[in-house]
Amino acid sequence: MVKISVLQHDPSSHTATRPGDPTPVSRNLDPLMHPFSRARERTRALNAAKMDRMFAKPFVGALEGHVDAVEVLAKQGDSISTVASGSWDGGVIVHNLSQRTHIARLPQAHKGKVTGLCFAEDSRLLSCGVDRNVKLWRLDSDEPINVFPGKFAFNSIDHQRSSSLFATASTLVQVWDENKSAPISNLTFPTSTETISSVRFNLSEASILASVGSDRTFTLYDIRTGKAERRVVMQMRANALSWSPTFPTNILLASEDHNLYTFDIRRLGAPSLIYKGHVAAVMSCDWSPTGTEFVSGGWDRTVRIWQTDQGHSPEVYHTKRMQRVTSTLFTTDARFVLSGSDDGNVRIWKGKASERLGIVTARERAALEYRSSLVNRWKMDKEVGKVARTRHLPKPVYAAHKLKHTMLESRRVKEERRRKHTRAGESKPKPERKKVVLAEQS
């Protein structure tokens, strides 16, 4: 009698669970059985990186209507598609992004340029300008609801999220109430004679206010005490600031020295991170609602999107006709970026350059996510990383970048030689982050 050994498998592991499902395939996961799997995966990652760059077409469209430079942009917090723009021609336009139409148009909102815009509750709009007036508008009316006269030209305005208070910046910071015609408090640092260029309320703690000024200062105010709490004097002047929507203590500054800085207001002695890439003064910045990235625009005629934890290699957007960028903005759904420049256009860009607009099926989305994870996994590979990082720049920007690199390198060599041959070399070199802040006052 012969014994026969029979291998028996559960039929359920070899048949589809539901009608229409693919038949399960058993696979040996032992890496020794698949010696070419890493090579195949690397090739897929390289192809995915190339496809990402091939389909990178970030420009969506332009919103016209202004006849002079677009100075300021503002988004409505409870709407995805409503954005307002103000220009040097004194006009204010409220745009509908999805339909690319004008919800409201105020051609002579101010005499002279509009320097500040912000939305208030109930779809109302606040604007200020160099004509020393702040005006409160309804979107369905051509006449202002209220006019708040001031003594100085206004440079910026911001509204609290859940109250009737708003703040303006001129030679000092003033806090106003919508129901009163005069400011309820004046905020200034003792011995300060600077011009305030931008002011913003903290998104979490509504009583905290931050400003940047012409004396290279960054100042924190508390409207409950009515005075400046802390002030930092920096090496170069900051042109704009933006509070992080996810970390209430983090603030972003756009500086005249071509860099951006994030600060933790609990430790103002040095910035948390320096973002280097622009080759001219950075004029504007704005956080994404997710808090993981932000956008900046500058006089080098480029718009750049940065990852919060990465101080280099940003996404760079540019066009032949776009001039110096004066304002940038992330939409409330974090999918699009807006830029205003001194050629009079408001441009719409994708938040992710290669993102496909329109309906994306579940299968397509899974393929896109797989390719993205492949590129992220293989980004340290020489070829994959080079394809993923390379950005083509306009010739003037590229030339300015090379010149700036040469200047910084020569400065580094000079400092190195000075330390080598003088007594300065006896002490430790000062880190780059420690050189940004010159003095901290309170």
KOLKOL-767535 format. One record per residue (C-alpha): residue in three letters; x, y, z. Coordinates in pm, whole numbers. Each point is the difference from the previous one (the first is absolute). Layout:
<code: ALA	x: X	y: Y	z: Z>
...
***
This chain:
<code: MET	x: 0	y: 0	z: 0>
<code: VAL	x: 140	y: 338	z: -106>
<code: LYS	x: -50	y: 317	z: 204>
<code: ILE	x: -72	y: 315	z: -205>
<code: SER	x: 41	y: 345	z: 155>
<code: VAL	x: -252	y: 252	z: -135>
<code: LEU	x: 32	y: 377	z: 39>
<code: GLN	x: -340	y: 149	z: 65>
<code: HIS	x: -69	y: 379	z: -17>
<code: ASP	x: -301	y: 191	z: 108>
<code: PRO	x: -198	y: 77	z: -319>
<code: SER	x: -113	y: 336	z: 143>
<code: SER	x: 357	y: 134	z: -15>
<code: HIS	x: 13	y: -63	z: -378>
<code: THR	x: -339	y: 131	z: -104>
<code: ALA	x: -141	y: 352	z: -21>
<code: THR	x: -185	y: 119	z: 308>
<code: ARG	x: -274	y: 171	z: -201>
<code: PRO	x: -109	y: -34	z: -362>
<code: GLY	x: 208	y: 230	z: -218>
<code: ASP	x: 299	y: 14	z: 235>
<code: PRO	x: 341	y: -106	z: -139>
<code: THR	x: 118	y: -349	z: 79>
<code: PRO	x: 247	y: 5	z: 293>
<code: VAL	x: 360	y: -74	z: -97>
<code: SER	x: 237	y: -152	z: 252>
<code: ARG	x: 347	y: 153	z: 1>
<code: ASN	x: 316	y: -96	z: 180>
<code: LEU	x: 118	y: 312	z: 185>
<code: ASP	x: 350	y: -130	z: 60>
<code: PRO	x: 234	y: 271	z: -144>
<code: LEU	x: 244	y: -268	z: -111>
<code: MET	x: -262	y: -128	z: -241>
<code: HIS	x: -27	y: 342	z: -168>
<code: PRO	x: 357	y: 128	z: -64>
<code: PHE	x: -108	y: 266	z: -252>
<code: SER	x: -283	y: 159	z: 202>
<code: ARG	x: 207	y: 299	z: 122>
<code: ALA	x: 126	y: 74	z: -350>
<code: ARG	x: -357	y: -10	z: -133>
<code: GLU	x: -121	y: 227	z: 282>
<code: ARG	x: 279	y: 251	z: -66>
<code: THR	x: -91	y: 12	z: -369>
<code: ARG	x: -363	y: 60	z: 92>
<code: ALA	x: 105	y: 280	z: 240>
<code: LEU	x: 212	y: 164	z: -271>
<code: ASN	x: -287	y: -20	z: -249>
<code: ALA	x: -242	y: 137	z: 261>
<code: ALA	x: 231	y: 298	z: 68>
<code: LYS	x: 28	y: 69	z: -376>
<code: MET	x: -378	y: -24	z: -46>
<code: ASP	x: -51	y: 241	z: 289>
<code: ARG	x: 220	y: 259	z: -172>
<code: MET	x: -152	y: -66	z: -345>
<code: PHE	x: -352	y: 72	z: 124>
<code: ALA	x: 104	y: 297	z: 218>
<code: LYS	x: -211	y: 278	z: -149>
<code: PRO	x: -81	y: 220	z: 299>
<code: PHE	x: -156	y: 305	z: -168>
<code: VAL	x: -382	y: -13	z: 5>
<code: GLY	x: -112	y: 347	z: -107>
<code: ALA	x: 4	y: 375	z: 64>
<code: LEU	x: -263	y: 227	z: 152>
<code: GLU	x: -9	y: 334	z: -177>
<code: GLY	x: -160	y: 331	z: 88>
<code: HIS	x: 273	y: 215	z: 156>
<code: VAL	x: 188	y: 261	z: -202>
<code: ASP	x: 293	y: 34	z: 242>
<code: ALA	x: 207	y: -216	z: 234>
<code: VAL	x: -189	y: -238	z: 230>
<code: GLU	x: 120	y: 94	z: 348>
<code: VAL	x: -203	y: -226	z: 229>
<code: LEU	x: -210	y: -318	z: -2>
<code: ALA	x: -246	y: -130	z: 263>
<code: LYS	x: -208	y: -318	z: 27>
<code: GLN	x: -336	y: -54	z: 167>
<code: GLY	x: 47	y: -251	z: 281>
<code: ASP	x: -331	y: -185	z: -44>
<code: SER	x: 9	y: -17	z: -381>
<code: ILE	x: 217	y: -201	z: -238>
<code: SER	x: -47	y: 221	z: -304>
<code: THR	x: -28	y: 362	z: 127>
<code: VAL	x: 316	y: 212	z: -20>
<code: ALA	x: 47	y: 379	z: 1>
<code: SER	x: 280	y: 198	z: -163>
<code: GLY	x: 107	y: 362	z: 39>
<code: SER	x: 208	y: 203	z: -242>
<code: TRP	x: 210	y: 314	z: -29>
<code: ASP	x: -278	y: 150	z: -215>
<code: GLY	x: -220	y: 24	z: 312>
<code: GLY	x: -234	y: -279	z: -114>
<code: VAL	x: -119	y: -307	z: 190>
<code: ILE	x: -136	y: -310	z: -177>
<code: VAL	x: -161	y: -303	z: 165>
<code: HIS	x: 53	y: -310	z: -217>
<code: ASN	x: -179	y: -333	z: -27>
<code: LEU	x: 283	y: -244	z: -73>
<code: SER	x: -209	y: -295	z: -117>
<code: GLN	x: -193	y: 205	z: -259>
<code: ARG	x: 276	y: 263	z: -54>
<code: THR	x: -252	y: 282	z: 25>
<code: HIS	x: -26	y: 319	z: 206>
<code: ILE	x: -230	y: -19	z: 303>
<code: ALA	x: 56	y: 371	z: 71>
<code: ARG	x: 203	y: 274	z: -162>
<code: LEU	x: 88	y: 330	z: 171>
<code: PRO	x: 207	y: 196	z: -254>
<code: GLN	x: 53	y: 306	z: 225>
<code: ALA	x: -3	y: -154	z: 345>
<code: HIS	x: 290	y: 224	z: 109>
<code: LYS	x: 192	y: 299	z: -130>
<code: GLY	x: 347	y: -133	z: -61>
<code: LYS	x: 108	y: -358	z: 46>
<code: VAL	x: -180	y: -259	z: 212>
<code: THR	x: 244	y: -131	z: 261>
<code: GLY	x: -212	y: -239	z: 206>
<code: LEU	x: -300	y: -234	z: -33>
<code: CYS	x: -168	y: -246	z: 234>
<code: PHE	x: -339	y: -166	z: 33>
<code: ALA	x: -227	y: 53	z: 299>
<code: GLU	x: -299	y: -205	z: 112>
<code: ASP	x: -319	y: -18	z: -210>
<code: SER	x: 192	y: 27	z: -331>
<code: ARG	x: 113	y: 355	z: 60>
<code: LEU	x: 330	y: 145	z: -115>
<code: LEU	x: 239	y: 246	z: 165>
<code: SER	x: 243	y: 201	z: -211>
<code: CYS	x: 259	y: 266	z: 77>
<code: GLY	x: 225	y: 221	z: -211>
<code: VAL	x: 238	y: 291	z: -13>
<code: ASP	x: -299	y: 240	z: 3>
<code: ARG	x: -7	y: -45	z: 383>
<code: ASN	x: -339	y: -174	z: -1>
<code: VAL	x: -122	y: -346	z: 99>
<code: LYS	x: -324	y: -101	z: -172>
<code: LEU	x: -246	y: -277	z: 81>
<code: TRP	x: -187	y: -145	z: -300>
<code: ARG	x: -279	y: -241	z: -76>
<code: LEU	x: 58	y: -211	z: -310>
<code: ASP	x: -341	y: 91	z: -145>
<code: SER	x: 48	y: 378	z: 29>
<code: ASP	x: 222	y: 259	z: -168>
<code: GLU	x: -12	y: 235	z: 299>
<code: PRO	x: 190	y: -65	z: 326>
<code: ILE	x: -201	y: -82	z: 313>
<code: ASN	x: 241	y: 195	z: 215>
<code: VAL	x: 314	y: 212	z: -38>
<code: PHE	x: 264	y: 17	z: 274>
<code: PRO	x: 223	y: 307	z: -51>
<code: GLY	x: 360	y: -8	z: 123>
<code: LYS	x: 285	y: 248	z: 42>
<code: PHE	x: 262	y: -193	z: -199>
<code: ALA	x: 18	y: -208	z: -317>
<code: PHE	x: -84	y: -363	z: 76>
<code: ASN	x: 232	y: -284	z: -108>
<code: SER	x: -184	y: -312	z: 117>
<code: ILE	x: -321	y: -122	z: 162>
<code: ASP	x: -116	y: -321	z: 170>
<code: HIS	x: -326	y: -106	z: 163>
<code: GLN	x: -56	y: -224	z: 301>
<code: ARG	x: -175	y: -323	z: -91>
<code: SER	x: -292	y: 8	z: 242>
<code: SER	x: -50	y: 359	z: 116>
<code: SER	x: -52	y: 351	z: -133>
<code: LEU	x: 362	y: 107	z: 63>
<code: PHE	x: 254	y: 68	z: -272>
<code: ALA	x: 353	y: 140	z: -2>
<code: THR	x: 175	y: 240	z: -239>
<code: ALA	x: 366	y: 80	z: -57>
<code: SER	x: 137	y: 348	z: -72>
<code: THR	x: 256	y: 185	z: 213>
<code: LEU	x: -147	y: -204	z: 287>
<code: VAL	x: -234	y: -295	z: 48>
<code: GLN	x: -359	y: 100	z: 71>
<code: VAL	x: -284	y: -224	z: 115>
<code: TRP	x: -349	y: 94	z: -118>
<code: ASP	x: -357	y: -110	z: 65>
<code: GLU	x: -243	y: -18	z: -292>
<code: ASN	x: -262	y: 177	z: 212>
<code: LYS	x: 222	y: 300	z: 85>
<code: SER	x: 145	y: 265	z: -230>
<code: ALA	x: 327	y: 50	z: 191>
<code: PRO	x: 269	y: -252	z: 102>
<code: ILE	x: -53	y: -154	z: 343>
<code: SER	x: 374	y: -40	z: 68>
<code: ASN	x: 339	y: 99	z: -141>
<code: LEU	x: 279	y: -256	z: 28>
<code: THR	x: 363	y: 99	z: -36>
<code: PHE	x: 336	y: -93	z: 147>
<code: PRO	x: 160	y: 270	z: 220>
<code: THR	x: 262	y: 211	z: -187>
<code: SER	x: -120	y: -146	z: -334>
<code: THR	x: -36	y: 238	z: -298>
<code: GLU	x: -31	y: -261	z: -276>
<code: THR	x: -262	y: -57	z: -269>
<code: ILE	x: -191	y: -326	z: 44>
<code: SER	x: -25	y: -187	z: -331>
<code: SER	x: -213	y: -303	z: 96>
<code: VAL	x: -216	y: -113	z: 291>
<code: ARG	x: -171	y: -335	z: 74>
<code: PHE	x: -215	y: -147	z: 280>
<code: ASN	x: 93	y: -340	z: 139>
<code: LEU	x: -246	y: -262	z: -130>
<code: SER	x: -34	y: -181	z: 334>
<code: GLU	x: 54	y: 266	z: 269>
<code: ALA	x: -199	y: 294	z: -137>
<code: SER	x: 149	y: 255	z: 241>
<code: ILE	x: 355	y: -50	z: -135>
<code: LEU	x: 107	y: 225	z: -285>
<code: ALA	x: 324	y: 2	z: -200>
<code: SER	x: 151	y: 268	z: -224>
<code: VAL	x: 313	y: 69	z: -203>
<code: GLY	x: 142	y: 346	z: -59>
<code: SER	x: 251	y: 213	z: -185>
<code: ASP	x: 250	y: -8	z: 292>
<code: ARG	x: 67	y: -368	z: -78>
<code: THR	x: -223	y: -95	z: 291>
<code: PHE	x: -249	y: -277	z: 73>
<code: THR	x: -231	y: 88	z: 292>
<code: LEU	x: -258	y: -192	z: 204>
<code: TYR	x: -290	y: 186	z: 164>
<code: ASP	x: -271	y: -101	z: 246>
<code: ILE	x: -318	y: 202	z: -53>
<code: ARG	x: -118	y: -90	z: 354>
<code: THR	x: 288	y: 193	z: 157>
<code: GLY	x: 14	y: 255	z: -283>
<code: LYS	x: 376	y: -8	z: -43>
<code: ALA	x: 284	y: -170	z: -187>
<code: GLU	x: 117	y: -310	z: 187>
<code: ARG	x: 313	y: -101	z: -194>
<code: ARG	x: 200	y: 140	z: -288>
<code: VAL	x: 279	y: -146	z: -212>
<code: VAL	x: 245	y: 204	z: -208>
<code: MET	x: 114	y: -199	z: -303>
<code: GLN	x: 290	y: 33	z: -237>
<code: MET	x: -224	y: 94	z: -294>
<code: ARG	x: -354	y: 130	z: -25>
<code: ALA	x: -296	y: -238	z: -30>
<code: ASN	x: -265	y: 87	z: -260>
<code: ALA	x: -282	y: -239	z: 98>
<code: LEU	x: -103	y: -248	z: 267>
<code: SER	x: -244	y: -289	z: 36>
<code: TRP	x: -110	y: -209	z: 302>
<code: SER	x: 0	y: -380	z: -29>
<code: PRO	x: -357	y: -141	z: -6>
<code: THR	x: 100	y: -322	z: 181>
<code: PHE	x: 268	y: 116	z: 247>
<code: PRO	x: -119	y: 322	z: 170>
<code: THR	x: 350	y: 90	z: 123>
<code: ASN	x: 165	y: -19	z: -345>
<code: ILE	x: 26	y: 305	z: -224>
<code: LEU	x: 150	y: 45	z: -346>
<code: LEU	x: 190	y: 314	z: -107>
<code: ALA	x: 85	y: 100	z: -359>
<code: SER	x: 324	y: 196	z: 8>
<code: GLU	x: 183	y: 255	z: -212>
<code: ASP	x: 313	y: -220	z: 7>
<code: HIS	x: -157	y: -250	z: -249>
<code: ASN	x: -83	y: -252	z: 275>
<code: LEU	x: -303	y: -110	z: 200>
<code: TYR	x: 12	y: -79	z: 371>
<code: THR	x: -226	y: -195	z: 235>
<code: PHE	x: 7	y: 107	z: 365>
<code: ASP	x: -140	y: -159	z: 313>
<code: ILE	x: -124	y: 299	z: 201>
<code: ARG	x: 98	y: -178	z: 324>
<code: ARG	x: 366	y: 16	z: -110>
<code: LEU	x: 69	y: 307	z: -211>
<code: GLY	x: 379	y: -10	z: 33>
<code: ALA	x: 40	y: -186	z: -330>
<code: PRO	x: -228	y: -121	z: -282>
<code: SER	x: -114	y: -362	z: 0>
<code: LEU	x: 89	y: -41	z: -368>
<code: ILE	x: 135	y: 208	z: -289>
<code: TYR	x: -143	y: -45	z: -350>
<code: LYS	x: 245	y: 93	z: -277>
<code: GLY	x: -81	y: 14	z: -369>
<code: HIS	x: -118	y: 346	z: -107>
<code: VAL	x: 256	y: 225	z: -171>
<code: ALA	x: -173	y: 330	z: 85>
<code: ALA	x: -206	y: 147	z: 283>
<code: VAL	x: -292	y: -218	z: 112>
<code: MET	x: -312	y: 217	z: 3>
<code: SER	x: -277	y: -235	z: 116>
<code: CYS	x: -68	y: -335	z: 165>
<code: ASP	x: -301	y: -208	z: 100>
<code: TRP	x: -47	y: -337	z: 172>
<code: SER	x: -199	y: -285	z: -146>
<code: PRO	x: -305	y: -90	z: 214>
<code: THR	x: 165	y: -339	z: 62>
<code: GLY	x: 302	y: 165	z: 163>
<code: THR	x: 241	y: -228	z: -185>
<code: GLU	x: 100	y: 247	z: -272>
<code: PHE	x: -8	y: 370	z: -85>
<code: VAL	x: 31	y: 225	z: -303>
<code: SER	x: 221	y: 303	z: -55>
<code: GLY	x: 47	y: 257	z: -275>
<code: GLY	x: 272	y: 254	z: -59>
<code: TRP	x: 168	y: 251	z: -224>
<code: ASP	x: 178	y: -277	z: -189>
<code: ARG	x: -334	y: -53	z: -184>
<code: THR	x: -54	y: -353	z: 131>
<code: VAL	x: -255	y: -169	z: 224>
<code: ARG	x: 142	y: -275	z: 221>
<code: ILE	x: -172	y: -271	z: 205>
<code: TRP	x: 198	y: -130	z: 297>
<code: GLN	x: -33	y: -304	z: 224>
<code: THR	x: -2	y: 108	z: 365>
<code: ASP	x: 277	y: -238	z: 105>
<code: GLN	x: 227	y: 64	z: -301>
<code: GLY	x: 192	y: 324	z: -39>
<code: HIS	x: 108	y: -57	z: -361>
<code: SER	x: -115	y: -135	z: -340>
<code: PRO	x: -344	y: 166	z: -17>
<code: GLU	x: -245	y: -36	z: -287>
<code: VAL	x: 56	y: 298	z: -234>
<code: TYR	x: -274	y: 155	z: -218>
<code: HIS	x: 64	y: 270	z: -261>
<code: THR	x: -129	y: 131	z: -334>
<code: LYS	x: 151	y: 222	z: -264>
<code: ARG	x: -241	y: 287	z: 62>
<code: MET	x: -15	y: -7	z: 380>
<code: GLN	x: 185	y: 290	z: 158>
<code: ARG	x: 94	y: 58	z: 364>
<code: VAL	x: -230	y: -194	z: 232>
<code: THR	x: -151	y: 219	z: 272>
<code: SER	x: -256	y: -236	z: 159>
<code: THR	x: -59	y: -374	z: 30>
<code: LEU	x: -276	y: -209	z: 151>
<code: PHE	x: -102	y: -364	z: 58>
<code: THR	x: -368	y: -78	z: -58>
<code: THR	x: -199	y: -140	z: 292>
<code: ASP	x: -2	y: -353	z: -148>
<code: ALA	x: 383	y: 5	z: -39>
<code: ARG	x: -26	y: -109	z: -366>
<code: PHE	x: 80	y: 329	z: -169>
<code: VAL	x: 234	y: 294	z: 41>
<code: LEU	x: -73	y: 360	z: -104>
<code: SER	x: 259	y: 262	z: -86>
<code: GLY	x: -35	y: 371	z: -69>
<code: SER	x: 274	y: 184	z: -187>
<code: ASP	x: 69	y: 351	z: -122>
<code: ASP	x: -109	y: -87	z: -355>
<code: GLY	x: -361	y: 27	z: 127>
<code: ASN	x: -95	y: -371	z: -11>
<code: VAL	x: -113	y: -243	z: 268>
<code: ARG	x: 125	y: -344	z: -104>
<code: ILE	x: -133	y: -339	z: 113>
<code: TRP	x: 248	y: -286	z: 45>
<code: LYS	x: -35	y: -360	z: 111>
<code: GLY	x: 121	y: -76	z: 350>
<code: LYS	x: 162	y: -314	z: -143>
<code: ALA	x: 140	y: 61	z: -346>
<code: SER	x: -80	y: -343	z: -150>
<code: GLU	x: -340	y: -43	z: 165>
<code: ARG	x: -276	y: -101	z: -238>
<code: LEU	x: -304	y: 225	z: 10>
<code: GLY	x: -348	y: -147	z: -32>
<code: ILE	x: -139	y: -334	z: 108>
<code: VAL	x: 259	y: -261	z: 99>
<code: THR	x: -113	y: -361	z: 36>
<code: ALA	x: 103	y: -216	z: 296>
<code: ARG	x: 230	y: -204	z: -222>
<code: GLU	x: 173	y: 312	z: -136>
<code: ARG	x: 38	y: 142	z: 349>
<code: ALA	x: 155	y: -323	z: 125>
<code: ALA	x: 248	y: 6	z: -292>
<code: LEU	x: 92	y: 364	z: 72>
<code: GLU	x: 54	y: -72	z: 369>
<code: TYR	x: 212	y: -305	z: -86>
<code: ARG	x: 222	y: 204	z: -234>
<code: SER	x: 33	y: 275	z: 260>
<code: SER	x: 106	y: -248	z: 269>
<code: LEU	x: 250	y: -157	z: -242>
<code: VAL	x: 165	y: 337	z: -72>
<code: ASN	x: 8	y: 82	z: 370>
<code: ARG	x: 158	y: -336	z: 81>
<code: TRP	x: 268	y: 32	z: -269>
<code: LYS	x: 66	y: 376	z: 28>
<code: MET	x: 352	y: -66	z: 135>
<code: ASP	x: 91	y: -181	z: -321>
<code: LYS	x: 220	y: 222	z: -217>
<code: GLU	x: -206	y: -13	z: -321>
<code: VAL	x: -345	y: -3	z: 162>
<code: GLY	x: 93	y: 286	z: 233>
<code: LYS	x: 143	y: 208	z: -283>
<code: VAL	x: -315	y: -35	z: -211>
<code: ALA	x: -226	y: 75	z: 298>
<code: ARG	x: 199	y: 307	z: 112>
<code: THR	x: 87	y: 166	z: -330>
<code: ARG	x: -198	y: 315	z: -83>
<code: HIS	x: 54	y: 209	z: -311>
<code: LEU	x: 32	y: 372	z: 77>
<code: PRO	x: -16	y: 307	z: -224>
<code: LYS	x: 343	y: 115	z: -116>
<code: PRO	x: 6	y: 321	z: 212>
<code: VAL	x: -97	y: -195	z: 313>
<code: TYR	x: 257	y: -270	z: -70>
<code: ALA	x: 272	y: 261	z: -60>
<code: ALA	x: -94	y: 179	z: 324>
<code: HIS	x: 9	y: -334	z: 183>
<code: LYS	x: 353	y: -73	z: -128>
<code: LEU	x: 118	y: 350	z: 92>
<code: LYS	x: -149	y: -29	z: 349>
<code: HIS	x: 165	y: -341	z: 48>
<code: THR	x: 338	y: 147	z: -104>
<code: MET	x: -38	y: 292	z: 241>
<code: LEU	x: -98	y: -221	z: 294>
<code: GLU	x: 285	y: -241	z: -72>
<code: SER	x: 256	y: 282	z: -14>
<code: ARG	x: -136	y: 139	z: 326>
<code: ARG	x: 34	y: -343	z: 161>
<code: VAL	x: 360	y: -38	z: -121>
<code: LYS	x: 88	y: 349	z: 123>
<code: GLU	x: -141	y: -74	z: 344>
<code: GLU	x: 181	y: -333	z: 9>
<code: ARG	x: 334	y: 165	z: -79>
<code: ARG	x: -61	y: 279	z: 249>
<code: ARG	x: -64	y: -253	z: 275>
<code: LYS	x: 307	y: -199	z: -102>
<code: HIS	x: 244	y: 293	z: 19>
<code: THR	x: -142	y: 217	z: 279>
<code: ARG	x: -108	y: -38	z: 359>
<code: ALA	x: -360	y: -37	z: -115>
<code: GLY	x: 79	y: -367	z: -59>
<code: GLU	x: 43	y: -59	z: 371>
<code: SER	x: -376	y: 9	z: 57>
<code: LYS	x: -264	y: -224	z: -154>
<code: PRO	x: -158	y: 125	z: -324>
<code: LYS	x: -350	y: 141	z: 37>
<code: PRO	x: -272	y: -214	z: -164>
<code: GLU	x: -199	y: 156	z: -284>
<code: ARG	x: -324	y: -13	z: 199>
<code: LYS	x: 155	y: 195	z: 287>
<code: LYS	x: 93	y: 291	z: -230>
<code: VAL	x: -359	y: 76	z: -103>
<code: VAL	x: -115	y: 160	z: 327>
<code: LEU	x: 210	y: 296	z: 119>
<code: ALA	x: -191	y: 87	z: 318>
<code: GLU	x: -299	y: -119	z: 198>
<code: GLN	x: -193	y: 262	z: 198>
<code: SER	x: -289	y: -27	z: 243>
***
